[in-house]
């Protein structure tokens, strides 16, 4: 997939970086899980106009993202107070994955910041690579409104909760056929 890039870059190093960086001022952002519980794949998808990217992430990364968004929104409400208008929040249909779904890369590191000039949260996602290839990792930077991110956080929490139940004894997921809990030394099957 080619991402529209109308920015100007100076030398070869800048052009190389441009080929690895995707800046998205999102009109739509979502995270969804595909597959059966225990085998689900988590996908983050963001769109700007007709162009979109899809990134693969772990369930734990999605859960941490939701918590991080909530904390960032709380901090912003204190530092730069502003009510989130209902019209800023996306429609339920905007929180669904859209075809085509072609994974651009697997997310390794994530970070988040605030762009005061646009009053937007900026999500930075770096490609998972081997240590020696870190300099060539691709990066997606996604700008989204407070309303979009608030809705995204709620949606992620719902998506994560649809997975396998967690064992109250050991904290590990319980498969549909149950699991042998290590807290019971594998003697007791927990359903």
C-alpha positions as CSV (number, residue, x, y, z in Angstrom):
1,X,0.0,0.0,0.0
2,X,1.3,3.4,-0.8
3,X,0.4,6.2,1.6
4,X,-0.2,9.6,0.1
5,X,2.7,11.8,1.0
6,X,2.7,15.4,-0.1
7,X,5.4,16.5,2.3
8,X,8.8,17.7,1.1
9,X,12.0,16.0,2.3
10,X,15.5,17.1,1.8
11,X,18.1,14.3,1.4
12,X,18.1,10.6,0.9
13,X,17.9,10.0,4.7
14,X,14.7,12.1,4.9
15,X,13.2,10.2,1.9
16,X,14.1,6.9,3.5
17,X,12.4,8.0,6.8
18,X,9.4,9.1,4.9
19,X,9.0,5.7,3.4
20,X,8.9,4.2,6.9
21,X,6.7,6.8,8.6
22,X,2.9,7.0,8.2
23,X,1.2,10.2,9.4
24,X,-2.5,9.8,9.7
25,X,-4.8,12.6,10.8
26,X,-7.6,10.1,11.4
27,X,-11.1,10.3,10.3
28,X,-11.6,6.9,11.8
29,X,-9.6,4.8,14.3
30,X,-10.6,1.4,15.9
31,X,-9.2,-1.8,17.4
32,X,-11.0,-5.1,16.9
33,X,-10.3,-8.7,17.5
34,X,-10.7,-11.3,14.7
35,X,-11.0,-15.0,15.4
36,X,-12.2,-17.3,18.2
37,X,-11.3,-16.6,21.9
38,X,-7.9,-17.9,22.6
39,X,-6.9,-17.5,19.0
40,X,-7.9,-13.9,18.3
41,X,-5.8,-11.5,16.4
42,X,-6.0,-7.8,17.5
43,X,-6.0,-5.2,14.8
44,X,-5.7,-1.5,15.0
45,X,-7.1,0.3,11.9
46,X,-6.9,4.0,11.2
47,X,-8.1,5.9,8.2
48,X,-7.6,9.3,6.6
49,X,-10.1,9.9,3.9
50,X,-10.1,6.8,1.7
51,X,-6.6,5.6,2.7
52,X,-6.2,3.3,5.7
53,X,-3.7,1.3,7.5
54,X,-4.1,-1.9,9.6
55,X,-1.6,-2.9,12.3
56,X,-1.5,-6.1,14.3
57,X,-1.1,-5.9,18.1
58,X,-1.3,-8.1,21.2
59,X,-4.3,-8.2,23.4
60,X,-2.2,-6.9,26.3
61,X,-1.1,-3.9,24.1
62,X,-4.7,-3.1,23.3
63,X,-5.7,-3.3,27.0
64,X,-2.7,-1.0,28.0
65,X,-3.7,1.4,25.2
66,X,-7.2,1.8,26.6
67,X,-5.9,2.5,30.1
68,X,-3.3,5.0,28.7
69,X,-6.0,6.8,26.7
70,X,-8.1,7.2,29.8
71,X,-5.2,8.6,31.8
72,X,-4.2,11.0,29.0
73,X,-7.8,12.3,28.7
74,X,-8.0,12.8,32.5
75,X,-4.7,14.7,32.4
76,X,-5.9,16.8,29.5
77,X,-9.2,17.6,31.3
78,X,-7.1,19.1,34.1
79,X,-4.5,20.9,32.1
80,X,-6.6,22.0,29.1
81,X,-10.2,21.6,30.1
82,X,-12.7,21.3,27.4
83,X,-16.0,19.3,27.2
84,X,-16.0,16.5,24.6
85,X,-19.0,17.2,22.4
86,X,-21.2,14.2,21.6
87,X,-20.8,15.1,17.9
88,X,-17.0,14.4,18.3
89,X,-17.6,10.8,19.2
90,X,-17.7,8.3,16.2
91,X,-20.7,6.3,15.1
92,X,-20.7,2.6,16.1
93,X,-20.1,1.8,12.4
94,X,-16.8,3.7,12.6
95,X,-15.5,1.4,15.2
96,X,-15.8,-1.7,12.9
97,X,-12.9,-2.9,10.7
98,X,-13.2,-2.2,7.0
99,X,-12.0,-4.1,4.0
100,X,-9.4,-4.5,2.7
101,X,-7.6,-5.7,5.8
102,X,-3.9,-5.9,5.0
103,X,-1.6,-5.8,8.0
104,X,1.2,-3.2,7.4
105,X,3.2,-4.3,10.4
106,X,3.1,-5.8,13.9
107,X,3.3,-3.2,16.7
108,X,6.3,-3.4,19.0
109,X,6.4,-0.1,21.0
110,X,3.7,2.4,21.6
111,X,3.6,5.9,22.9
112,X,1.2,8.7,23.1
113,X,1.3,12.5,23.2
114,X,-0.8,15.6,22.8
115,X,-0.7,18.1,19.9
116,X,-2.0,21.3,21.4
117,X,-2.2,23.1,18.1
118,X,-4.7,20.6,16.9
119,X,-6.1,19.6,20.3
120,X,-5.5,16.0,19.3
121,X,-4.0,13.0,20.9
122,X,-1.1,11.5,18.9
123,X,-0.6,7.7,19.0
124,X,2.8,6.6,18.0
125,X,3.2,2.9,17.0
126,X,6.6,1.4,16.1
127,X,7.1,-1.8,14.2
128,X,8.2,-4.9,16.1
129,X,11.7,-5.7,14.8
130,X,14.9,-7.5,15.9
131,X,17.2,-5.3,18.0
132,X,19.7,-4.9,15.2
133,X,16.9,-3.7,12.8
134,X,15.4,-1.1,15.1
135,X,16.7,1.8,13.0
136,X,14.7,0.6,10.0
137,X,11.4,0.0,11.9
138,X,8.3,1.6,10.4
139,X,6.3,4.0,12.5
140,X,2.7,5.1,12.3
141,X,1.7,8.4,13.9
142,X,-2.1,8.8,14.3
143,X,-3.7,12.0,15.3
144,X,-7.3,11.7,16.8
145,X,-9.7,13.9,18.6
146,X,-10.5,13.5,22.3
147,X,-13.9,12.2,21.3
148,X,-12.4,9.6,19.0
149,X,-10.0,8.4,21.6
150,X,-12.6,8.3,24.4
151,X,-14.8,6.1,22.2
152,X,-11.8,4.0,21.2
153,X,-10.9,3.3,24.8
154,X,-14.4,2.2,25.6
155,X,-14.5,0.0,22.5
156,X,-11.1,-1.6,23.3
157,X,-12.3,-2.5,26.8
158,X,-15.4,-4.2,25.3
159,X,-13.3,-6.1,22.7
160,X,-10.8,-7.3,25.3
161,X,-13.7,-8.4,27.7
162,X,-15.1,-10.6,24.9
163,X,-12.2,-13.0,25.2
164,X,-11.7,-16.0,27.4
165,X,-12.6,-15.7,31.1
166,X,-9.7,-15.3,33.6
167,X,-9.1,-17.9,36.3
168,X,-9.7,-16.4,39.7
169,X,-6.9,-18.6,41.2
170,X,-4.0,-18.0,38.8
171,X,-5.0,-15.1,36.6
172,X,-4.5,-17.1,33.4
173,X,-7.1,-17.4,30.6
174,X,-9.5,-20.4,30.8
175,X,-9.9,-22.2,27.5
176,X,-13.4,-23.3,26.4
177,X,-12.6,-26.8,27.6
178,X,-11.2,-25.5,30.9
179,X,-7.6,-25.5,32.2
180,X,-5.4,-27.1,34.7
181,X,-4.7,-24.4,37.2
182,X,-1.0,-24.2,38.3
183,X,-2.2,-23.0,41.7
184,X,-3.7,-26.4,42.2
185,X,-0.5,-28.1,41.0
186,X,-2.4,-29.2,37.9
187,X,-4.7,-31.5,39.8
188,X,-7.9,-29.5,39.5
189,X,-9.5,-28.6,36.2
190,X,-11.1,-25.1,36.3
191,X,-14.0,-24.4,34.1
